[in-house]
Each structure stands twice: as structure tokens, then as C-alpha cells.
Amino acid sequence: MKIGDEGVREVIAELKDKIAALGDFVDLYASVSQAVYSFVLDRHGSTAAVQRQRKPLPHLQGVQFLELVGTEDRKRAADLFVRCLEGERIQATLSLRLPGQEEKSFVVAALPRKQDERIVGVQGVAREEMAPSSADLDLVNLVREPLCTTDLVGNVTRANQALADLLDVSLQRLRGTNLADWIDEADVPAFREQVRKALHGEAASMEGYVVAASGIKVPVVIAVTEMHDQGGLLLSVTKKTGGPPEEEPEPAAEGSLYQQLEEELKRVHELGAQPPDTREEVCERAARLLTDLFSPDSCYVGLVDGDVLRIAAGEGLDRERLSLHEDCLPCSTLESGEVRLSPGTPEVSEVCLPLVADHQPLGVMGITRLSPPFSDYEQFLLKQVAHQASQSLALAGAAREVAKYKSIFTRAVEGIYRTTLDGCILETNPAFRSMFGYEGREDDLRLVPASHLYARPEEREGLVRRLREEGVVENFETRYVTRAKKKFYGRESAWLVTRHGETVIEGMIRDITPRKKLEEDAKFYNSLLRHDIYNKNEIAIGYLGLLKDSHLSPKDEELISKAVKAVAEGNKLIETVKKLEAVKEQQDLKNIRLDDLMQRIIDTYQEEAERRDIQLRYLSSGAVVRGNELMEDLFSNLVKNAVQHSHAQHVTVYAEDDERGWYVFVEDDGVGIPSDQKEKIFQQGWKGAGSPGSGLGLYLAQKIAEGFGGSIRVESGEPEFQEGTRFVVWLRKGRQNNRIVGHESEVQGVRW
């Protein structure tokens, strides 16, 4: 099946959208499972290997790890590295800056790497430190006693206002400090011992003093509990009242309170952790969980299908009472995107929550319980159920779409890829691996720089340059090289995509080798045919010239002149067709000094302009543009048309600077172009009434401009250009410091 250029563009656009959609779904999965980097360092601190989610990152190999550490943390990172080499295991929070990304905070855990009982380096993992979720903050703030959570060495990760008030400090200052910094120096060893006991699963609490920011010592009881699910510690800091010392609270009571919260939250988190088959299955799980946790009179989970909200699951439902209409509680909740409580009652007995993921409404969740009313903690827990149900619904929908688009990705005949800007191959489909001879060798392909897949590696550099400038490159044709060093022709389209601050290249390659061979064969035979016809015409012109020099009647001489003119026009047409072929093949563009080129063209047509009483001039601009030998044909055609066909008194050529290029204007004050013909003049074969030409001149000019990455348009009449005609050519800007093609240059017209 043949696909025209328009069809190919549509396929590319559709496939690009689908790849972007697939990337969004992959991002959704990645947001649920945190991005983790694993690394190996040698004894000198260089990265021997780095992986992200089990995918190698070759561009980070051989880098001194301190170059990736934020300036303020480098001294501490070096100390941690030395301690690891001495046999310690370490965990710390460090600021890291990976190539192409902003500086972020990472939790780093590392241990010595041994070989034959000898320490040969360091190995570990780095996990991006996620901002605490609103749910976690709600849990801490729900407790009115001073409370905080810390990492395993006591650094405060979250704290409530009660603890900040006790220490007479702001929450912002409190977070990030170590709780030991606020404990009286004499009590710090005991605090460290309680932390150790908690990490070994023992009940841990102590009496002591904390020192507020004002310097006042406050007597407190500190209870420490390990949070197994989050890899940290939960600490309550209860102020002791005056009078006789109170009996130390049973540590088990503190532990059991947290264990209850932990157990309930664990059940809630399981709702989002289990991979769902369908959205309906998620709704059924959520309804069962609501029933188990809250013993409601009724509950329901509704789904959005298009513009319709429908109840997908529920327990104890009164379908007649729960009729869905514009003003009902579920519909108003969905529209507002906010939690709605039962209207008109002092106690909360009915709650409806929106199910939302990535700002997209997915459904609603409602629950009714007449007695007892929902407490603050239960309302918090309901929000957690809604949050987990939303994530699970999003994953269920994503899984369905991923399966759909994965089929397209894996079955596509085009090679589809994703790479970094510097050439690290991130992802490819089966067709791509087959095209380059890497079937079953996906890991090997990831280690190959993308430029090595091109027969001329510098062409990828050019492709990346164009992508940086334009964002999208379509129908880029070149030759590629396979693993077996065989070369083939391909047509590539690529575009830039930025996600999470990282810009990558996505694209597709189609093998066009069979078509290219047919084109080359056709080109050879066409060239041979034109060459033979051109030579025979030249011979005919020579014979006619000899015949014309003999004694002929005036009528015979006139006939011979017409014959010579007809044959010359035929040869001129052959040269034009050759130039059109050259336009298709033009690849290497140079910097061209426009002043030198235009002055030469003006000099060529100056004598004819004077014979027609036309003032022909060029206004110097200093412009440097990108082009090649065909640029002289482009502007010669425009200037010649203005001189010969405009019936003007003035023809002026000038240029104006643009941010990325130059606008070149060829304008006259002649008769202009009728409005019904302006859209036709660049069509192949179009010519004005009575014109003896081939109708290819302006068509050739347009193709040349487009081949340079530019454009051409015509303005004539109201409101564009009131008197006469103005051709506007836009060309890409060249560089002043590169080799300039100028007066004594390669631009001497097309030679055959």
C-alpha cells in the first residue's frame, strides 16, 4: 500500500500522540513506585555502574560522585564515603544534581563493597526524597500531643504545631533538625539508647528534659516507636506537669495506639497496592473496605463514564433515596471536586468524597452512618480510602490503555525509540531492534551511542540541532548502519518531549531502502535520457546555425530562427528539471553572504532594466543566510520576473533581520498580480497569459526556499501591498564566524 506525504504526516502525528499517551501512563506507574537509583563506586569515588529502576545509565558511568553532590553537602558526602571504605554502613540525606536535572534531595544508603573479604568500593541506593503527602501531615496534626516523625537516625521529617509550641520554635525551623539537638545534653545518651531499643522492636520511653529555643528546660516523657511501613520513627514528647512525678505511661499503650493507626492505614494502602483488573473491581474493594472499617448504614462508589455518573458498587443502598440528579450530594461533590458533608445536621453522619487523579474526576465515594457520627480521625481515614481508591482507579484505566497502546508499540512496522539528547538509548520497540540487528540483544543496544547507528554520525548531531531549534523534525532521510555493519536507507521523524524536568527525543524510523533503490534507478535512466536529448538538441542547433549562414530566403531564415528558439527552449526546460532534482538532493548548506550574491544578480539584469526605464537597486544589509548554489537561481528568477513582466518603474531588493532568520523582499511598483491568481503562481506548470515560459520558474523558487528550511510568499493588492507586487522570502540565519560563500565563491549557478 502506498502512503503519500500527507498520509505519512497523519500517521506520524497519530503515532506521536499515542507514544505521548503511553509515556503518560508509564509516568503514572513510575509515580506510584518511587524512582530509585542503585550505584557502585570504586575506591577512588568514580561511578563504576549506575542504574535507575534496573535500567543502566551509561552517561553516568566513570563520573566522580562528588561532582553530582550539591556544593554544601560535598564535605559531608566525602566523609560518608571514607566511613564506608572503613567498613561502616551509612544512611544520610544529600542534595544531588544529576545531568539535565535540577538539584534535588535524595536519601542515600550505602555499605562497603567487598571482594575476597577486601573492601574494593562502595555500593548503595539513592531514593529521591518525596515531599510529605497531605495525608501524612494530617495524621501527625490530628494528634494534639506534641508529636513528630524522624528518619532512623533522628532527623525530623514531620512535626505538629504542638511540638513546635513546646520547643518555642517555628515548624519550618524544626523540620530538618535532629531531635537530639533539642534534648538536654545530659539526656542525649539515654535518648540514643531508646532509639536503639525501638529499632530492635522493644518498647522505648524515657524521662528527661528538652531545651526550648528560649533556653528554658522543659521536663518531658519521650516515647519512641518504629514505623515499619515508612522506615522511620514516631516520637511523642509529653510535657510533665508540676508536683510529684507522674507514673511513667506504659510504653505498650503508646505502641498499641500507633499499631492501631498503622494497621488501619495498612489496610487502606492495600487498596491501592493490589493491581486491579477493572475499575469495577476497584469499586467493589473500596465498598468492602468502607464496610469493614466504619460499619456504615450504607456506602457506595460511583464511576464517571463520559458525562454520566453511575453507581458501580455499594452496601445497604436505598436506590430510590440515592436517585442521581443535578443537585444530589454525589453529583454536587463531583462538580465541585470537594468533600461534601450531610447538609443541615450538626453532627457528621453522611460524607461524600470526590475520586480524583491528576486533576481528572474519576467518580465519587459516599458513606452514611447515623450513629455514632464520624469523628475527625474517621474523616481523615475516609480521605485516605478515597485517595487510594483514586490511585487504583487511575491505574486500572491506565492498565487498559497501556495494553491498547503497547500493542501498537510492539506491532508497529516502524522502528520507534526514545533517547536522551546526548545519545543514550532509553527504549526501543521490536521493529527498531530488528531493523538494526539487535533482536534479543536489547541490553547491548542500550550501550550503543545513538550516533553510531548512523552511517555518518555527524548527521545525528545535525538532527539534534534542528530539534533544539524547531522542536519537531519530519521526514529526515539518511543512511543507517546495522550491528552487522550493513547500511540501509531510512526516513526518520523525531520530536522533543520534556517530563519531570528532563528532555528526551522520541521518534520513529521507516526502512525506505527498496523505494530508494527504485528512485536511484529512475534517476539514472532519466538523467541518461535528458543527457542524450540535450546533446542531440545542441547538435541540431549547430546544424541549424550552419544552415542559417548559407544563402536562404528571408522566409527560410525566419523558420530556422524559430526552430533554433524552440530547441533552445527545450534545453532550458531540461536544465530546469535538473535543478528541481538538485533541490531534492540538497543536504549540505553553507553560509552565504547575501550582499555579494544579490549585487551580482543586480549587475546581471541592470542593462535590461535600463532599456525598460526601470530603476533596479539592492539595499545592502550585511545578511548571512543558510543555502547553497541554488540560491542564485532562486533570486535570479524573482528579479528577472520583476524586470521583464511587472511594467514597473522601480524594482527594489532589501532584507530585514528576524530573530531566527532574514526576510528578503523583492518588490516593484508595477501592475500587480490579480487576487484570483496569487494562490496559483507557485503551482507546477502555472504561467501568466501569453507567457512563453514553462511555468516552472516560481515553482522552482518555492522548492529551493523550502529546501533551505525557509519559505516564500507573494503580496499584491489590498491590504498586503497596495501598489505593485512584493515577494517575501524567509531564510535561516547563518553564522558570521563560519566559512562564508561570497563573491569569489562556489555560488556560480548550477553547472551541468
C-alpha positions in Angstrom: 0.0 0.0 0.0 1.4 3.4 -0.9 1.1 6.2 1.5 1.5 9.8 0.3 3.4 12.5 2.2 0.1 13.8 3.8 -0.7 10.2 4.9 2.7 9.8 6.4 2.4 13.0 8.3 -1.0 11.9 9.7 0.4 8.5 10.7 3.4 10.3 12.4 1.1 12.7 14.2 -1.2 9.9 15.4 1.7 7.7 16.5 3.3 10.7 18.2 0.1 11.3 20.3 -0.1 7.6 21.1 3.6 7.4 22.2 3.0 10.5 24.4 -0.1 8.9 25.9 1.8 5.7 26.5 4.5 7.8 28.2 1.9 9.4 30.4 0.7 6.0 31.6 4.3 4.9 32.2 4.8 8.1 34.3 1.7 7.2 36.3 3.2 3.9 37.2 6.5 5.5 38.0 4.9 8.0 40.3 3.4 5.1 42.4 6.7 3.3 42.6 9.4 5.9 43.6 12.4 6.3 41.3 15.4 4.6 42.9 19.0 4.8 41.7 21.4 2.0 42.5 25.1 2.7 42.2 28.6 1.2 42.6 31.7 3.4 43.3 35.3 2.3 43.1 37.8 3.1 45.8 38.6 6.4 44.1 35.0 7.6 44.2 34.2 7.1 40.5 30.9 5.6 39.4 31.5 2.0 38.1 27.8 1.5 37.4 24.6 3.4 37.9 21.1 2.1 37.3 17.6 3.6 37.5 14.8 1.1 38.1 17.2 -1.6 36.8 18.0 0.2 33.6 21.7 1.1 33.1 22.7 4.7 32.8 25.9 4.7 30.7 26.1 8.5 30.6 26.7 8.5 34.4 29.5 5.9 34.3 33.0 7.0 35.1 31.8 10.2 36.8 33.4 11.4 40.1 30.4 11.1 42.6 31.3 14.3 44.3 30.6 16.2 41.0 26.9 15.0 41.4 26.7 16.2 45.0 25.4 19.8 45.9 28.2 22.2 46.9 27.0 22.4 50.6 26.9 18.7 51.0 30.2 17.7 49.4 32.3 17.7 52.5 29.8 15.5 54.4 29.5 13.2 51.4 33.2 12.7 51.3 33.3 11.9 55.0 30.5 9.3 54.5 32.4 7.8 51.6 35.5 7.4 53.7 33.5 5.8 56.5 32.1 3.3 54.1 35.5 2.4 52.9 36.4 1.8 56.6 33.6 -0.7 56.9 30.6 1.3 58.1 27.1 1.3 56.7 25.7 4.8 56.3 22.3 6.5 55.6 22.0 10.2 55.0 20.1 12.8 53.1 22.1 14.6 50.4 21.5 17.1 47.7 22.3 15.6 44.3 22.3 17.2 40.9 22.0 14.7 38.0 22.9 15.8 34.4 20.0 17.7 32.9 18.0 17.9 36.2 17.6 20.4 39.0 19.3 19.8 42.3 17.1 17.5 44.5 17.2 15.9 47.9 18.0 12.2 48.0 18.0 9.7 50.8 21.3 7.7 50.3 22.0 4.3 51.9 25.4 2.7 51.3 27.7 -0.1 52.5 31.2 -1.4 51.8 31.6 -3.5 48.6 33.8 -6.5 49.3 35.7 -8.9 47.1 37.6 -11.8 48.7 37.0 -10.2 52.1 38.7 -7.0 50.9 36.8 -3.7 50.6 37.1 -2.6 46.9 34.5 0.2 46.8 31.0 1.3 47.9 27.6 0.2 46.8 24.2 1.5 47.6 20.9 3.1 46.6 19.7 6.7 46.3 15.9 7.5 46.5 14.6 10.9 45.7 13.2 12.3 49.0 9.5 12.9 48.4 7.7 15.8 50.0 5.4 14.6 52.7 1.9 14.0 51.5 -1.0 15.9 52.9 -2.4 12.7 54.3 0.8 12.1 56.4 0.7 15.6 57.6 -3.0 15.2 58.6 -2.1 12.1 60.6 0.5 14.0 62.6 -1.6 17.0 63.1 -4.7 15.0 64.3 -2.8 14.1 67.5 -3.0 17.0 69.9 0.0 15.9 72.0 3.5 17.0 70.8 4.4 14.5 68.1 6.9 14.1 65.3 8.3 11.5 62.9 12.0 11.1 62.1 14.3 9.0 59.9 16.2 6.1 61.5 18.9 8.4 63.0 16.5 11.0 64.5 16.3 13.7 61.8 12.8 15.3 62.0 10.8 14.7 58.8 7.3 15.8 60.1 6.1 17.6 63.3 2.9 19.0 64.6 2.3 22.5 65.9 2.0 21.2 69.5 5.7 20.1 69.4 6.8 23.4 67.8 5.0 25.3 70.6 6.6 23.2 73.2 10.1 24.0 71.8 9.2 27.6 71.1 10.2 27.4 67.5 8.6 27.6 64.1 7.7 24.4 62.2 9.9 25.4 59.3 13.0 25.6 61.6 12.1 22.4 63.4 11.9 20.2 60.3 15.3 19.0 59.1 16.9 19.3 62.6 17.8 16.2 64.6 15.6 15.7 67.7 18.8 15.1 69.8 19.6 18.8 69.2 16.6 19.8 71.3 17.3 17.3 74.2 19.3 18.3 77.2 22.9 17.3 76.7 22.9 15.1 79.8 19.9 13.1 78.4 21.2 12.6 74.9 22.9 9.2 75.6 19.6 7.9 77.1 17.7 9.1 74.1 20.1 7.3 71.7 19.6 4.1 73.7 15.8 4.4 73.4 16.2 4.8 69.6 18.3 1.7 69.5 15.8 -0.3 71.6 12.9 0.9 69.3 14.9 -0.3 66.2 15.2 -3.7 67.8 11.4 -3.9 68.4 11.5 -3.1 72.1 9.2 -0.7 73.9 11.1 2.5 74.5 10.4 5.6 76.6 12.4 7.9 78.9 12.1 10.9 81.2 14.3 13.8 80.6 14.5 17.5 79.5 14.1 19.2 76.2 15.7 22.7 75.8 13.4 25.2 74.0 14.7 27.8 71.7 14.4 30.3 74.5 16.8 28.2 76.6 14.2 27.0 79.1 14.4 23.3 80.1 11.1 21.6 80.0 10.6 18.2 81.7 9.1 15.6 79.3 8.4 11.9 78.7 9.6 10.8 75.3 8.2 7.6 73.8 9.8 6.1 70.6 8.1 3.6 68.2 9.5 2.3 64.9 7.3 2.8 61.9 7.9 -0.4 59.9 5.9 0.7 56.9 7.8 4.0 56.3 11.3 3.2 57.5 11.3 5.8 60.3 10.4 6.6 63.9 7.3 8.0 65.6 8.1 10.1 68.8 5.7 11.6 71.3 7.1 14.3 73.6 4.7 14.7 76.6 5.3 17.6 78.9 5.4 16.6 82.6 3.3 18.7 85.0 4.5 20.1 88.3 4.2 18.3 91.6 5.2 14.7 92.3 6.5 12.9 89.3 3.7 11.1 87.4 3.9 7.4 86.8 5.5 6.7 83.5 2.9 5.7 81.0 3.0 2.1 79.8 5.1 2.0 76.6 2.7 -0.7 75.3 -0.1 1.8 75.4 1.8 4.2 73.1 2.7 1.3 70.9 -0.8 -0.1 70.7 -2.2 3.3 69.8 0.2 3.6 66.9 -0.2 0.0 66.0 -4.0 0.5 65.6 -3.4 3.5 63.4 -0.7 1.6 61.5 -2.9 -1.4 61.0 -5.9 0.6 59.7 -3.7 2.6 57.3 -2.1 -0.5 56.1 -5.5 -1.9 55.1 -6.2 1.4 53.3 -2.9 1.3 51.5 -3.6 -2.2 50.3 -6.5 -0.9 48.3 -4.0 1.0 46.1 -1.3 -1.6 46.2 -3.2 -4.5 44.7 -3.1 -4.4 40.8 -6.7 -4.1 39.7 -8.2 -5.9 36.7 -11.0 -3.5 36.1 -12.4 -0.2 37.6 -15.5 -2.1 38.8 -13.2 -4.4 40.8 -11.7 -1.4 42.5 -15.1 -0.1 43.4 -16.1 -3.5 44.9 -12.9 -3.5 47.0 -13.4 0.1 48.2 -17.1 -0.6 49.2 -16.0 -3.7 51.2 -13.2 -1.7 52.9 -15.7 1.0 53.9 -18.0 -1.6 55.4 -15.2 -3.3 57.4 -13.7 -0.1 58.8 -16.7 2.0 59.6 -19.8 -0.3 59.9 -21.9 2.1 57.9 -25.7 2.0 57.4 -24.9 2.3 53.6 -22.0 3.2 51.3 -21.5 3.5 47.6 -18.8 4.1 45.0 -19.7 5.8 41.7 -17.8 6.0 38.4 -17.7 8.6 35.7 -18.5 7.2 32.2 -18.3 10.1 29.7 -20.7 12.7 31.1 -22.6 10.2 33.2 -22.1 9.3 36.9 -23.2 5.7 37.7 -23.1 3.7 41.0 -20.7 0.8 40.4 -20.7 -0.8 43.9 -22.3 -0.4 47.3 -23.6 -1.9 50.6 -27.0 -1.3 52.1 -28.1 1.0 49.3 -31.5 2.5 49.1 -31.6 3.0 45.3 -34.8 5.1 45.4 -33.3 7.5 48.0 -30.0 7.7 46.1 -31.5 8.9 42.8 -28.8 10.8 40.9 -29.9 14.2 39.8 -28.2 17.6 39.2 -28.5 18.7 42.9 -27.8 15.4 44.6 -24.9 15.0 47.0 -22.8 12.8 44.7 -23.3 15.0 41.7 -22.6 18.2 43.5 -19.4 16.6 45.0 -18.2 15.5 41.6 -18.8 19.0 40.2 -17.1 20.9 43.0 -14.3 18.4 43.5 -14.6 19.0 47.3 -15.6 16.8 50.2 -19.3 17.3 51.0 -20.9 16.6 54.4 -24.5 15.9 55.1 -26.4 19.2 54.9 -28.5 20.6 57.8 -27.2 18.3 60.6 -24.9 19.4 63.5 -23.1 16.0 63.5 -21.5 14.5 60.5 -23.4 11.4 59.6 -23.1 11.4 55.8 -19.9 12.1 53.8 -19.3 12.2 50.1 -15.8 12.4 48.7 -14.6 13.0 45.1 -12.3 10.5 43.5 -9.7 12.4 41.5 -6.3 11.6 40.0 -4.1 14.0 38.1 -6.9 16.7 38.2 -9.3 14.3 36.4 -12.6 13.4 38.1 -13.0 9.6 38.2 -16.0 9.2 40.4 -17.4 9.7 44.0 -17.4 7.7 47.2 -20.2 8.1 49.8 -20.9 6.7 53.2 -23.8 7.1 55.7 -23.8 6.2 59.4 -26.5 7.7 61.7 -24.8 6.6 65.0 -22.2 7.3 66.1 -21.3 10.3 63.9 -17.9 10.3 62.1 -15.0 11.5 64.3 -12.2 13.7 63.0 -9.9 10.7 62.7 -12.6 8.7 60.8 -13.0 11.6 58.4 -9.2 11.6 57.9 -9.3 7.8 57.3 -12.1 8.3 54.8 -9.9 10.7 52.9 -7.2 8.1 52.8 -9.6 5.5 51.4 -10.7 8.0 48.7 -7.1 8.8 47.9 -6.1 5.1 47.5 -9.3 4.3 45.5 -8.5 7.2 43.1 -5.0 6.0 42.5 -6.2 2.4 42.0 -8.9 3.6 39.6 -6.3 5.6 37.6 -4.1 2.6 37.4 -6.9 0.4 36.3 -7.8 2.8 33.5 -4.1 3.2 32.7 -3.6 -0.5 32.5 -6.3 -0.8 30.0 -4.9 2.0 27.8 -1.3 0.7 28.3 -2.4 -2.7 26.9 -4.0 -1.0 24.0 -1.0 1.2 23.1 1.5 -1.4 24.0 0.0 -3.5 21.2 0.6 -0.6 18.8 4.1 0.0 20.1 5.1 -3.7 19.8 3.4 -4.4 16.5 4.4 -1.3 14.6 6.5 -1.9 11.5 8.3 1.4 12.0 11.2 1.4 14.5 10.2 3.5 17.5 12.7 4.8 20.0 13.4 7.1 22.9 16.8 8.6 23.6 18.5 11.3 25.7 19.8 14.4 23.9 23.4 13.2 24.3 22.6 9.9 22.6 21.8 7.3 25.4 19.2 4.9 24.1 16.4 4.5 26.7 13.7 2.5 24.9 13.1 0.8 21.6 10.3 -1.4 20.1 10.8 -4.8 18.4 10.8 -3.4 14.9 13.6 -1.0 15.8 15.8 -3.8 17.2 15.1 -6.0 14.2 15.9 -3.1 11.8 19.3 -2.7 13.4 20.1 -6.4 14.0 19.6 -6.4 17.8 16.9 -9.0 18.2 17.2 -10.5 21.7 20.0 -8.0 22.5 18.1 -5.1 24.0 20.7 -4.6 26.8 23.5 -4.5 24.2 21.6 -1.9 22.2 21.3 0.4 25.2 25.1 0.6 25.5 25.4 1.8 21.9 25.5 5.6 21.4 22.7 6.6 19.1 25.1 8.4 16.7 26.8 5.0 16.0 23.6 3.9 14.3 24.1 6.5 11.6 26.3 5.9 8.6 27.5 9.4 9.1 27.4 10.1 12.9 27.6 13.8 12.4 24.1 13.6 10.9 22.6 12.8 14.3 24.3 16.0 15.6 22.6 17.9 12.9 19.3 16.3 13.7 19.6 17.2 17.4 20.5 20.8 16.5 17.3 21.1 14.4 15.2 19.5 17.2 16.6 22.1 19.7 15.7 24.9 17.2 12.3 23.6 15.9 11.1 21.0 18.3 10.0 18.6 15.6 11.8 17.2 12.5 9.8 15.3 9.9 10.9 13.0 7.0 14.6 13.2 7.7 16.2 10.8 5.1 19.6 9.3 5.7 21.6 6.1 5.8 21.9 3.9 8.9 24.2 1.1 9.9 23.2 -2.2 11.5 25.1 -4.3 14.1 26.5 -6.4 11.2 27.8 -3.1 9.6 25.2 -3.3 6.7 23.8 0.0 5.6 20.2 0.9 4.7 18.2 4.0 3.9 15.6 5.3 6.4 13.1 8.1 6.8 13.1 9.5 10.4 10.7 11.8 12.2 11.5 12.9 15.7 10.3 15.3 18.4 11.3 16.6 21.8 9.4 15.6 25.0 10.0 17.1 28.5 8.9 15.2 31.5 9.8 15.9 35.2 12.4 18.5 34.0 14.2 16.0 31.7 14.1 16.4 27.9 14.3 13.4 25.7 13.9 12.6 22.0 11.1 10.3 20.8 10.9 9.3 17.2 10.3 6.6 14.5 12.3 5.3 11.6 10.9 3.6 8.5 13.1 1.5 6.2 12.9 3.0 2.7 15.7 1.1 1.1 13.5 -0.6 -1.6 11.9 2.7 -2.6 15.3 4.5 -2.6 16.8 1.9 -5.0 13.9 2.4 -7.3 14.3 6.2 -7.2 18.0 5.8 -7.9 17.3 3.6 -10.9 14.7 6.0 -12.2 17.0 9.0 -11.6 19.8 7.2 -13.5 17.6 6.5 -16.6 16.0 10.0 -16.5 19.5 11.6 -16.3 20.7 9.4 -19.2 17.7 10.3 -21.3 17.9 14.0 -20.6 21.7 13.9 -21.3 21.1 12.3 -24.7 18.3 14.6 -25.7 20.2 17.7 -24.5 23.3 16.6 -26.6 21.2 15.9 -29.7 19.4 19.3 -29.4 22.8 21.0 -29.2 23.9 19.2 -32.4 20.6 20.2 -34.0 21.2 23.9 -33.0 24.7 23.7 -34.5 23.4 22.3 -37.9 20.6 24.9 -38.0 23.2 27.6 -37.4 25.3 26.4 -40.3 22.2 26.3 -42.5 21.3 29.8 -41.4 24.7 31.1 -42.6 24.0 29.8 -46.1 22.1 31.9 -48.7 18.5 31.5 -47.7 15.4 33.4 -48.4 14.0 35.7 -45.6 11.2 33.3 -45.0 13.5 30.3 -44.6 15.7 32.3 -42.2 12.6 33.1 -40.1 11.7 29.4 -40.0 15.2 28.4 -39.0 15.3 31.1 -36.2 12.0 29.7 -34.8 13.4 26.2 -34.9 16.6 27.3 -33.1 14.5 29.1 -30.4 12.2 26.0 -29.9 15.2 23.7 -29.5 16.8 26.2 -27.1 13.6 26.4 -25.0 13.6 22.6 -24.8 17.2 22.5 -23.5 16.2 25.3 -21.0 13.4 23.1 -19.8 15.8 20.2 -19.3 18.1 22.4 -17.2 15.2 23.5 -15.0 14.2 19.8 -14.4 17.8 19.1 -13.4 17.7 21.9 -10.9 14.4 20.6 -9.4 16.2 17.3 -8.9 19.1 19.1 -7.3 16.7 20.7 -4.8 15.5 17.3 -3.7 19.1 16.2 -3.0 20.4 19.3 -1.3 21.7 18.5 2.1 25.0 20.4 2.9 24.1 24.0 3.4 26.7 26.8 3.7 26.8 30.3 5.0 26.1 32.7 2.1 26.8 36.5 2.2 23.6 37.9 0.7 25.1 41.3 -0.2 27.7 39.7 -2.6 25.1 37.3 -4.1 22.4 40.0 -4.7 24.8 42.5 -6.1 26.0 40.0 -8.7 22.3 39.3 -9.7 21.6 43.1 -9.9 24.6 43.6 -12.2 23.3 40.8 -14.5 19.9 42.4 -15.1 20.9 46.1 -14.8 21.3 46.7 -18.5 18.0 45.1 -19.4 16.3 47.2 -16.6 17.8 50.4 -18.0 16.5 49.5 -21.5 13.0 49.3 -20.0 13.4 52.5 -18.0 13.4 50.7 -14.7 15.4 51.7 -11.6 16.8 48.5 -10.2 18.7 48.6 -6.9 19.7 46.5 -3.9 20.0 47.9 -0.3 22.9 46.4 1.5 22.1 44.6 4.8 25.1 42.5 5.8 22.8 39.4 6.0 24.3 36.0 6.2 21.9 33.1 5.4 22.0 29.3 5.0 21.8 27.9 1.5 23.9 26.5 -1.4 24.5 27.0 -5.1 20.8 27.1 -5.9 20.2 30.3 -4.1 21.3 32.3 -7.1 18.6 30.6 -9.2 16.0 31.5 -6.5 16.7 35.3 -6.6 17.6 35.5 -10.2 14.1 34.1 -11.1 12.4 36.7 -8.9 14.4 39.7 -10.1 14.1 38.6 -13.8 10.3 38.3 -13.4 10.1 41.8 -11.9 12.2 43.4 -14.6 10.6 41.6 -17.6 6.9 41.3 -16.6 6.0 43.9 -13.9 5.8 47.0 -16.2 7.3 48.9 -13.1 9.4 52.0 -12.8 11.2 50.8 -9.7 12.4 47.3 -8.5 14.0 47.2 -5.1 15.6 44.3 -3.2 16.3 44.5 0.5 16.5 42.4 3.7 15.3 42.7 7.3 16.6 40.9 10.4 14.4 38.4 12.2 15.1 36.5 15.5 16.0 33.3 13.7 16.5 34.3 10.1 16.2 37.0 7.4 13.3 38.3 5.4 14.4 39.2 1.8 12.0 41.4 -0.2 11.8 41.7 -4.0 9.3 44.4 -4.6 8.1 46.5 -7.6 5.6 49.3 -8.3 4.1 47.7 -11.4 0.7 46.4 -12.4 0.5 43.8 -9.6 -1.0 40.3 -9.6 -4.8 39.7 -9.8 -6.1 38.3 -6.5 -7.5 35.2 -8.1 -4.0 34.3 -9.4 -1.9 34.9 -6.3 -2.6 31.4 -4.9 -1.8 29.7 -8.2 1.5 31.3 -9.2 3.6 28.7 -7.2 1.8 25.8 -8.7 3.8 23.5 -11.0 3.1 24.4 -14.7 1.2 27.7 -14.0 2.1 30.7 -16.1 0.6 34.0 -17.0 -1.5 34.7 -20.1 0.8 34.9 -23.1 3.9 33.8 -21.2 6.2 31.7 -23.4 7.9 30.1 -20.4 7.5 26.5 -19.0 5.5 27.5 -15.9 8.3 26.1 -13.6 10.1 29.2 -12.6 8.2 30.2 -9.4 7.6 26.6 -8.6 11.4 26.0 -8.7 11.9 29.2 -6.5 9.5 27.8 -3.9 11.1 24.4 -3.8 14.5 25.9 -3.4 13.4 28.1 -0.5 11.7 25.2 1.2 14.8 23.1 0.7 16.8 25.6 2.6 14.3 25.4 5.5 12.7 28.7 4.5 9.6 29.9 2.8 8.3 32.2 0.1 5.0 34.1 -0.4 3.6 36.9 -2.6 1.9 40.1 -1.6 -0.1 42.2 -4.1 -3.1 44.5 -3.6 -5.0 45.5 -0.5 -4.3 45.1 2.4 -0.9 43.4 1.9 1.0 45.6 -0.6 -1.1 48.3 -2.1 0.8 49.1 -5.3 2.7 46.5 -7.3 4.0 43.2 -6.2 6.2 42.1 -3.3 7.8 38.6 -3.0 8.8 37.8 0.6 11.5 35.1 1.1 12.4 33.9 4.7 15.8 32.2 5.1 17.5 30.7 8.1 20.2 32.9 9.6 23.9 31.8 9.0 26.9 32.3 11.3 29.3 35.1 10.7 32.3 33.2 12.0 31.9 30.2 9.7 33.1 29.8 6.2 31.3 32.4 4.1 30.5 31.7 0.5 30.8 35.1 -1.1 31.8 37.0 -4.3 34.6 34.6 -5.4 32.7 31.6 -4.3 31.1 28.3 -5.1 27.8 30.1 -5.9 28.2 30.4 -9.7 24.9 29.0 -10.7 24.1 25.4 -11.3 26.7 23.6 -13.6 25.8 20.5 -15.6 
